[in-house]
Amino acid sequence: MDSDETKVVLAKKLHADKSLGIDDVCNTLRISRSTFYRYVRL
């Protein structure tokens, strides 16, 4: 699994955890909001 796939999986898990905001997830994974939304849609 490459790092992008790992980030996609992590983004989905962190997004499912409603205690974290989108900005927190983006900062943790070092991705932009647009990338976050693209990952969550996959």
N, CA, C, O and CB atoms as a CASP TS submission, in Angstrom:
PFRMAT TS
TARGET T0000
AUTHOR 0000-0000-0000
METHOD Language model
MODEL 1
PARENT N/A
ATOM      1  N   MET     1       0.858  -1.183   0.000  1.00  0.00           N
ATOM      2  CA  MET     1       0.000   0.000   0.000  1.00  0.00           C
ATOM      3  C   MET     1       0.898   1.238   0.000  1.00  0.00           C
ATOM      4  O   MET     1       1.779   1.378   0.848  1.00  0.00           O
ATOM      5  CB  MET     1      -0.973   0.003   1.238  1.00  0.00           C
ATOM      6  N   ASP     2       0.664   2.128  -0.959  1.00  0.00           N
ATOM      7  CA  ASP     2       1.496   3.337  -0.993  1.00  0.00           C
ATOM      8  C   ASP     2       0.946   4.392  -0.043  1.00  0.00           C
ATOM      9  O   ASP     2      -0.119   4.223   0.552  1.00  0.00           O
ATOM     10  CB  ASP     2       1.577   3.902  -2.424  1.00  0.00           C
ATOM     11  N   SER     3       1.682   5.469   0.085  1.00  0.00           N
ATOM     12  CA  SER     3       1.319   6.469   1.097  1.00  0.00           C
ATOM     13  C   SER     3      -0.009   7.159   0.776  1.00  0.00           C
ATOM     14  O   SER     3      -0.731   7.548   1.694  1.00  0.00           O
ATOM     15  CB  SER     3       2.425   7.515   1.217  1.00  0.00           C
ATOM     16  N   ASP     4      -0.346   7.319  -0.511  1.00  0.00           N
ATOM     17  CA  ASP     4      -1.628   7.940  -0.857  1.00  0.00           C
ATOM     18  C   ASP     4      -2.794   7.058  -0.406  1.00  0.00           C
ATOM     19  O   ASP     4      -3.782   7.552   0.139  1.00  0.00           O
ATOM     20  CB  ASP     4      -1.712   8.197  -2.379  1.00  0.00           C
ATOM     21  N   GLU     5      -2.669   5.761  -0.637  1.00  0.00           N
ATOM     22  CA  GLU     5      -3.736   4.852  -0.208  1.00  0.00           C
ATOM     23  C   GLU     5      -3.881   4.895   1.310  1.00  0.00           C
ATOM     24  O   GLU     5      -4.994   4.884   1.834  1.00  0.00           O
ATOM     25  CB  GLU     5      -3.448   3.406  -0.682  1.00  0.00           C
ATOM     26  N   THR     6      -2.761   4.943   2.002  1.00  0.00           N
ATOM     27  CA  THR     6      -2.781   5.019   3.458  1.00  0.00           C
ATOM     28  C   THR     6      -3.501   6.281   3.911  1.00  0.00           C
ATOM     29  O   THR     6      -4.308   6.240   4.840  1.00  0.00           O
ATOM     30  CB  THR     6      -1.353   4.986   4.023  1.00  0.00           C
ATOM     31  N   LYS     7      -3.212   7.399   3.257  1.00  0.00           N
ATOM     32  CA  LYS     7      -3.859   8.664   3.621  1.00  0.00           C
ATOM     33  C   LYS     7      -5.355   8.621   3.340  1.00  0.00           C
ATOM     34  O   LYS     7      -6.145   9.183   4.099  1.00  0.00           O
ATOM     35  CB  LYS     7      -3.219   9.829   2.861  1.00  0.00           C
ATOM     36  N   VAL     8      -5.751   7.959   2.256  1.00  0.00           N
ATOM     37  CA  VAL     8      -7.181   7.833   1.947  1.00  0.00           C
ATOM     38  C   VAL     8      -7.882   7.078   3.065  1.00  0.00           C
ATOM     39  O   VAL     8      -8.932   7.504   3.546  1.00  0.00           O
ATOM     40  CB  VAL     8      -7.396   7.112   0.588  1.00  0.00           C
ATOM     41  N   VAL     9      -7.301   5.954   3.478  1.00  0.00           N
ATOM     42  CA  VAL     9      -7.898   5.140   4.545  1.00  0.00           C
ATOM     43  C   VAL     9      -7.957   5.947   5.841  1.00  0.00           C
ATOM     44  O   VAL     9      -8.980   5.947   6.525  1.00  0.00           O
ATOM     45  CB  VAL     9      -7.089   3.829   4.759  1.00  0.00           C
ATOM     46  N   LEU    10      -6.868   6.629   6.177  1.00  0.00           N
ATOM     47  CA  LEU    10      -6.837   7.430   7.404  1.00  0.00           C
ATOM     48  C   LEU    10      -7.846   8.572   7.345  1.00  0.00           C
ATOM     49  O   LEU    10      -8.533   8.845   8.329  1.00  0.00           O
ATOM     50  CB  LEU    10      -5.430   7.988   7.641  1.00  0.00           C
ATOM     51  N   ALA    11      -7.939   9.238   6.197  1.00  0.00           N
ATOM     52  CA  ALA    11      -8.880  10.353   6.054  1.00  0.00           C
ATOM     53  C   ALA    11     -10.298   9.875   6.309  1.00  0.00           C
ATOM     54  O   ALA    11     -11.072  10.549   6.989  1.00  0.00           O
ATOM     55  CB  ALA    11      -8.774  10.987   4.652  1.00  0.00           C
ATOM     56  N   LYS    12     -10.643   8.709   5.764  1.00  0.00           N
ATOM     57  CA  LYS    12     -11.994   8.170   5.958  1.00  0.00           C
ATOM     58  C   LYS    12     -12.237   7.820   7.421  1.00  0.00           C
ATOM     59  O   LYS    12     -13.310   8.092   7.959  1.00  0.00           O
ATOM     60  CB  LYS    12     -12.210   6.928   5.077  1.00  0.00           C
ATOM     61  N   LYS    13     -11.229   7.209   8.072  1.00  0.00           N
ATOM     62  CA  LYS    13     -11.390   6.850   9.485  1.00  0.00           C
ATOM     63  C   LYS    13     -11.523   8.093  10.350  1.00  0.00           C
ATOM     64  O   LYS    13     -12.382   8.153  11.229  1.00  0.00           O
ATOM     65  CB  LYS    13     -10.206   6.003   9.963  1.00  0.00           C
ATOM     66  N   LEU    14     -10.672   9.086  10.102  1.00  0.00           N
ATOM     67  CA  LEU    14     -10.714  10.303  10.907  1.00  0.00           C
ATOM     68  C   LEU    14     -12.010  11.074  10.660  1.00  0.00           C
ATOM     69  O   LEU    14     -12.557  11.684  11.579  1.00  0.00           O
ATOM     70  CB  LEU    14      -9.499  11.191  10.599  1.00  0.00           C
ATOM     71  N   HIS    15     -12.498  11.047   9.427  1.00  0.00           N
ATOM     72  CA  HIS    15     -13.747  11.725   9.098  1.00  0.00           C
ATOM     73  C   HIS    15     -14.921  11.055   9.818  1.00  0.00           C
ATOM     74  O   HIS    15     -15.863  11.728  10.238  1.00  0.00           O
ATOM     75  CB  HIS    15     -13.978  11.723   7.571  1.00  0.00           C
ATOM     76  N   ALA    16     -14.861   9.740   9.955  1.00  0.00           N
ATOM     77  CA  ALA    16     -15.927   9.005  10.641  1.00  0.00           C
ATOM     78  C   ALA    16     -15.948   9.339  12.129  1.00  0.00           C
ATOM     79  O   ALA    16     -16.983   9.216  12.784  1.00  0.00           O
ATOM     80  CB  ALA    16     -15.752   7.491  10.442  1.00  0.00           C
ATOM     81  N   ASP    17     -14.798   9.762  12.660  1.00  0.00           N
ATOM     82  CA  ASP    17     -14.704  10.158  14.065  1.00  0.00           C
ATOM     83  C   ASP    17     -15.138  11.615  14.167  1.00  0.00           C
ATOM     84  O   ASP    17     -14.345  12.526  13.929  1.00  0.00           O
ATOM     85  CB  ASP    17     -13.246   9.955  14.629  1.00  0.00           C
ATOM     86  N   LYS    18     -16.392  11.826  14.520  1.00  0.00           N
ATOM     87  CA  LYS    18     -16.975  13.173  14.460  1.00  0.00           C
ATOM     88  C   LYS    18     -16.372  14.159  15.466  1.00  0.00           C
ATOM     89  O   LYS    18     -16.699  15.345  15.442  1.00  0.00           O
ATOM     90  CB  LYS    18     -18.457  13.085  14.690  1.00  0.00           C
ATOM     91  N   SER    19     -15.487  13.670  16.356  1.00  0.00           N
ATOM     92  CA  SER    19     -14.885  14.588  17.330  1.00  0.00           C
ATOM     93  C   SER    19     -13.798  15.452  16.695  1.00  0.00           C
ATOM     94  O   SER    19     -13.372  16.449  17.279  1.00  0.00           O
ATOM     95  CB  SER    19     -14.300  13.802  18.505  1.00  0.00           C
ATOM     96  N   LEU    20     -13.349  15.067  15.495  1.00  0.00           N
ATOM     97  CA  LEU    20     -12.310  15.840  14.806  1.00  0.00           C
ATOM     98  C   LEU    20     -12.933  16.685  13.705  1.00  0.00           C
ATOM     99  O   LEU    20     -13.820  16.232  12.982  1.00  0.00           O
ATOM    100  CB  LEU    20     -11.228  14.905  14.217  1.00  0.00           C
ATOM    101  N   GLY    21     -12.460  17.913  13.591  1.00  0.00           N
ATOM    102  CA  GLY    21     -12.913  18.772  12.513  1.00  0.00           C
ATOM    103  C   GLY    21     -12.136  18.484  11.242  1.00  0.00           C
ATOM    104  O   GLY    21     -11.085  17.844  11.276  1.00  0.00           O
ATOM    105  N   ILE    22     -12.656  18.957  10.127  1.00  0.00           N
ATOM    106  CA  ILE    22     -11.997  18.741   8.841  1.00  0.00           C
ATOM    107  C   ILE    22     -10.606  19.375   8.829  1.00  0.00           C
ATOM    108  O   ILE    22      -9.660  18.795   8.297  1.00  0.00           O
ATOM    109  CB  ILE    22     -12.852  19.313   7.698  1.00  0.00           C
ATOM    110  N   ASP    23     -10.487  20.560   9.412  1.00  0.00           N
ATOM    111  CA  ASP    23      -9.176  21.209   9.460  1.00  0.00           C
ATOM    112  C   ASP    23      -8.167  20.375  10.247  1.00  0.00           C
ATOM    113  O   ASP    23      -6.997  20.290   9.875  1.00  0.00           O
ATOM    114  CB  ASP    23      -9.298  22.601  10.081  1.00  0.00           C
ATOM    115  N   ASP    24      -8.629  19.760  11.337  1.00  0.00           N
ATOM    116  CA  ASP    24      -7.748  18.904  12.136  1.00  0.00           C
ATOM    117  C   ASP    24      -7.260  17.712  11.320  1.00  0.00           C
ATOM    118  O   ASP    24      -6.082  17.360  11.359  1.00  0.00           O
ATOM    119  CB  ASP    24      -8.472  18.416  13.400  1.00  0.00           C
ATOM    120  N   VAL    25      -8.176  17.099  10.585  1.00  0.00           N
ATOM    121  CA  VAL    25      -7.811  15.950   9.754  1.00  0.00           C
ATOM    122  C   VAL    25      -6.803  16.383   8.687  1.00  0.00           C
ATOM    123  O   VAL    25      -5.804  15.701   8.459  1.00  0.00           O
ATOM    124  CB  VAL    25      -9.072  15.324   9.092  1.00  0.00           C
ATOM    125  N   CYS    26      -7.067  17.509   8.042  1.00  0.00           N
ATOM    126  CA  CYS    26      -6.174  18.002   6.992  1.00  0.00           C
ATOM    127  C   CYS    26      -4.784  18.305   7.545  1.00  0.00           C
ATOM    128  O   CYS    26      -3.778  17.970   6.920  1.00  0.00           O
ATOM    129  CB  CYS    26      -6.762  19.257   6.337  1.00  0.00           C
ATOM    130  N   ASN    27      -4.728  18.932   8.704  1.00  0.00           N
ATOM    131  CA  ASN    27      -3.435  19.243   9.310  1.00  0.00           C
ATOM    132  C   ASN    27      -2.688  17.972   9.705  1.00  0.00           C
ATOM    133  O   ASN    27      -1.474  17.877   9.523  1.00  0.00           O
ATOM    134  CB  ASN    27      -3.624  20.141  10.533  1.00  0.00           C
ATOM    135  N   THR    28      -3.408  17.012  10.239  1.00  0.00           N
ATOM    136  CA  THR    28      -2.786  15.757  10.661  1.00  0.00           C
ATOM    137  C   THR    28      -2.172  15.021   9.471  1.00  0.00           C
ATOM    138  O   THR    28      -1.052  14.517   9.552  1.00  0.00           O
ATOM    139  CB  THR    28      -3.815  14.860  11.362  1.00  0.00           C
ATOM    140  N   LEU    29      -2.917  14.964   8.367  1.00  0.00           N
ATOM    141  CA  LEU    29      -2.452  14.220   7.196  1.00  0.00           C
ATOM    142  C   LEU    29      -1.630  15.082   6.237  1.00  0.00           C
ATOM    143  O   LEU    29      -1.097  14.586   5.245  1.00  0.00           O
ATOM    144  CB  LEU    29      -3.636  13.634   6.460  1.00  0.00           C
ATOM    145  N   ARG    30      -1.535  16.374   6.546  1.00  0.00           N
ATOM    146  CA  ARG    30      -0.824  17.330   5.689  1.00  0.00           C
ATOM    147  C   ARG    30      -1.379  17.324   4.256  1.00  0.00           C
ATOM    148  O   ARG    30      -0.641  17.223   3.276  1.00  0.00           O
ATOM    149  CB  ARG    30       0.680  17.005   5.670  1.00  0.00           C
ATOM    150  N   ILE    31      -2.713  17.437   4.184  1.00  0.00           N
ATOM    151  CA  ILE    31      -3.385  17.528   2.891  1.00  0.00           C
ATOM    152  C   ILE    31      -4.293  18.753   2.899  1.00  0.00           C
ATOM    153  O   ILE    31      -4.632  19.279   3.959  1.00  0.00           O
ATOM    154  CB  ILE    31      -4.198  16.228   2.584  1.00  0.00           C
ATOM    155  N   SER    32      -4.681  19.196   1.719  1.00  0.00           N
ATOM    156  CA  SER    32      -5.588  20.336   1.616  1.00  0.00           C
ATOM    157  C   SER    32      -7.032  19.863   1.783  1.00  0.00           C
ATOM    158  O   SER    32      -7.324  18.669   1.723  1.00  0.00           O
ATOM    159  CB  SER    32      -5.406  21.064   0.259  1.00  0.00           C
ATOM    160  N   ARG    33      -7.924  20.829   1.993  1.00  0.00           N
ATOM    161  CA  ARG    33      -9.339  20.477   2.133  1.00  0.00           C
ATOM    162  C   ARG    33      -9.862  19.811   0.855  1.00  0.00           C
ATOM    163  O   ARG    33     -10.628  18.850   0.923  1.00  0.00           O
ATOM    164  CB  ARG    33     -10.177  21.734   2.463  1.00  0.00           C
ATOM    165  N   SER    34      -9.450  20.321  -0.305  1.00  0.00           N
ATOM    166  CA  SER    34      -9.925  19.727  -1.561  1.00  0.00           C
ATOM    167  C   SER    34      -9.445  18.282  -1.700  1.00  0.00           C
ATOM    168  O   SER    34     -10.181  17.422  -2.183  1.00  0.00           O
ATOM    169  CB  SER    34      -9.446  20.561  -2.766  1.00  0.00           C
ATOM    170  N   THR    35      -8.212  18.021  -1.277  1.00  0.00           N
ATOM    171  CA  THR    35      -7.693  16.653  -1.308  1.00  0.00           C
ATOM    172  C   THR    35      -8.476  15.783  -0.335  1.00  0.00           C
ATOM    173  O   THR    35      -8.803  14.638  -0.646  1.00  0.00           O
ATOM    174  CB  THR    35      -6.183  16.627  -0.964  1.00  0.00           C
ATOM    175  N   PHE    36      -8.777  16.323   0.838  1.00  0.00           N
ATOM    176  CA  PHE    36      -9.567  15.592   1.833  1.00  0.00           C
ATOM    177  C   PHE    36     -10.907  15.169   1.245  1.00  0.00           C
ATOM    178  O   PHE    36     -11.302  14.009   1.362  1.00  0.00           O
ATOM    179  CB  PHE    36      -9.787  16.454   3.092  1.00  0.00           C
ATOM    180  N   TYR    37     -11.605  16.106   0.615  1.00  0.00           N
ATOM    181  CA  TYR    37     -12.918  15.788   0.052  1.00  0.00           C
ATOM    182  C   TYR    37     -12.800  14.762  -1.076  1.00  0.00           C
ATOM    183  O   TYR    37     -13.657  13.890  -1.219  1.00  0.00           O
ATOM    184  CB  TYR    37     -13.600  17.063  -0.464  1.00  0.00           C
ATOM    185  N   ARG    38     -11.738  14.869  -1.876  1.00  0.00           N
ATOM    186  CA  ARG    38     -11.514  13.887  -2.947  1.00  0.00           C
ATOM    187  C   ARG    38     -11.309  12.497  -2.338  1.00  0.00           C
ATOM    188  O   ARG    38     -11.871  11.517  -2.827  1.00  0.00           O
ATOM    189  CB  ARG    38     -10.281  14.289  -3.820  1.00  0.00           C
ATOM    190  N   TYR    39     -10.510  12.410  -1.277  1.00  0.00           N
ATOM    191  CA  TYR    39     -10.260  11.122  -0.618  1.00  0.00           C
ATOM    192  C   TYR    39     -11.536  10.536  -0.046  1.00  0.00           C
ATOM    193  O   TYR    39     -11.784   9.338  -0.184  1.00  0.00           O
ATOM    194  CB  TYR    39      -9.225  11.282   0.490  1.00  0.00           C
ATOM    195  N   VAL    40     -12.343  11.361   0.592  1.00  0.00           N
ATOM    196  CA  VAL    40     -13.558  10.860   1.242  1.00  0.00           C
ATOM    197  C   VAL    40     -14.555  10.352   0.207  1.00  0.00           C
ATOM    198  O   VAL    40     -15.332   9.439   0.489  1.00  0.00           O
ATOM    199  CB  VAL    40     -14.203  11.960   2.102  1.00  0.00           C
ATOM    200  N   ARG    41     -14.540  10.935  -0.985  1.00  0.00           N
ATOM    201  CA  ARG    41     -15.448  10.494  -2.050  1.00  0.00           C
ATOM    202  C   ARG    41     -15.023   9.182  -2.678  1.00  0.00           C
ATOM    203  O   ARG    41     -15.853   8.520  -3.301  1.00  0.00           O
ATOM    204  CB  ARG    41     -15.540  11.549  -3.118  1.00  0.00           C
ATOM    205  N   LEU    42     -13.771   8.775  -2.545  1.00  0.00           N
ATOM    206  CA  LEU    42     -13.279   7.561  -3.196  1.00  0.00           C
ATOM    207  C   LEU    42     -13.954   6.312  -2.641  1.00  0.00           C
ATOM    208  O   LEU    42     -13.655   5.202  -3.081  1.00  0.00           O
ATOM    209  CB  LEU    42     -11.769   7.450  -3.030  1.00  0.00           C
TER
END
